[in-house]
Structure formats: structure tokens, C-alpha cells
Amino acid sequence: MSGHVAGVDGCRGGWLVVSRPIDDASQAQASLKASFAEVLALSPPPKIIAVDIPIGLPDRVGAGGRPCDREARSRLGGRQSSVFAVPARGAVMCEDYSEACRVALEKSDPPKKVSKQTFHLFPKIREVDALMSPELQAHVLEVHPEVAFWALNGEVALEEPKKVKSRAYPPGLALRRRLLTSVGYAPEFLESRPFRLSDAGPDDLLDATVNSWTATHIALGGGHRFPCEPQLDSKGLRMEIWG
């Protein structure tokens, strides 16, 4: 199949995008976009945009988050913590941490506050949610890089983390580079540092790259979707995770 796809990862500098031809991983290229609107305006338009950010927000949430969060997490062994439980929409829309915790407690069963780490993702979740529609979700899909690496690794969760104590972990990065090289990505691309470290780290590049691999599989009619029959949120968006 001809055409391009894009894998996207949120980073400190905005959105790291890895674009590639569907039929040639070795031609992958990285770019940094300041806003998700710029991602949606990529030219030529990608057949699939696979982004590591929650799409579809529940009005209320149970233990472990959305069903897609729980199903994806169940595949990841020691990497389970990489799939966080997405809070209720009302909490995500709060810009104050205390208010977000208050709303999260009201909208969860059992009641649960929001972690600071999750709260710091809220601006990007809101940015994507403001632009998303059921029509756009035909080609803009939520993915998760660790689920993608699970699929790439023969449906076995990776043993090595990519970060330890918030710092890049070289053995984990090397493992992910080897897996991506095995499916055609150029080693020099995977080892490149195209952006300032203050904008995007080496783990962001690898995550966006494996998201582009997932986008390719979706474009070709494959990929793993959790759950098989996703629920819809109040905007009509499917709550699903691809990998």
C-alpha cells in the first residue's frame, strides 16, 4: 500500500511526530510540532495518525480506569504501570490540582484522587479532546507504545524499562532500538538526537517511532485493539487502545 502514516508522542516541546511511508520504515523522519492542530495539518495527510494520548473520556470511572486501560495493562507484566488509569472527563477538565482531585473522588468508584503525574498530562489530553470528533477518529487513533512493543516482541512484555527514576535507562532503550531495527527502521535514525533534550528525549523518539509501526499495521488492516468492542464516551468517541 502506498501513502504515509504518523506516530505521535507528547513531549516537553509539544508533539514529536515520526512520519514514514507505509511500505518503507527506513525512510522514517522525525519532526516536532508545537500543537496537536499542527499534527492534524500534516501534509500530505497521513492515512493513520497514531497518538499516545487518551482519546475518549468516561463520565465516571471504575477501578483501573477505562476498560481499554485495564485490558492493555493486563498484557504488560512488569510494564503495567505505563498504562495509567484515565480519570473522568470532569476531572480532566480541571486546571487546578485540588479541584481535579475533588471531582475525581466524586466521579470514581472506588473514590480515587488524581496523581500529580497524571494531572500534568491533562493539558495535552484537553488539547486533543477539543479537536477530536467521531469522524476524525476514523484515522486518528489512541495507541500505547508499550503495547506496541509487546506486539513487536511476539506478544511478550518487555523486561527492561525505558526509564529508571525518571532518567533514560540505556539497556531499555537499546532493547527497543533492536526491536525497531528488526522491522526496518534505520539504526542511525533510532540513535539520532534531532531535538534539544529539553524538548524531547531519546525515549520520546522511540515511542513515536513504535507508534508509527502501529499506525502502519492499522493502515494495512491489522493491529491489536483493546477492547474488541470499545465503549463510547459522551462525545461519541471510542475508548480504545491500539498497539
Secondary structure, DSSP 8 states (H G I E B T S, - for coil): --SEEEEEEEETTEEEEEEEETT-GGG-EEEEESSHHHHHT-SS--S-EEEES--S--SSEETTBSHHHHHHHTT-GGGGGGS-----HHHHT-SSHHHHHHHHHHTEES-----HHHHTTHHHHHHHHHH--TTGGGTEEEB-HHHHHHHHTTS---SS-SEETTEE-HHHHHHHHHHHHTTT--HHHHT---S-TTT--HHHHHHHHHHHHHHHHHHTT---EEEEEEEE-TTS-EEEEE-
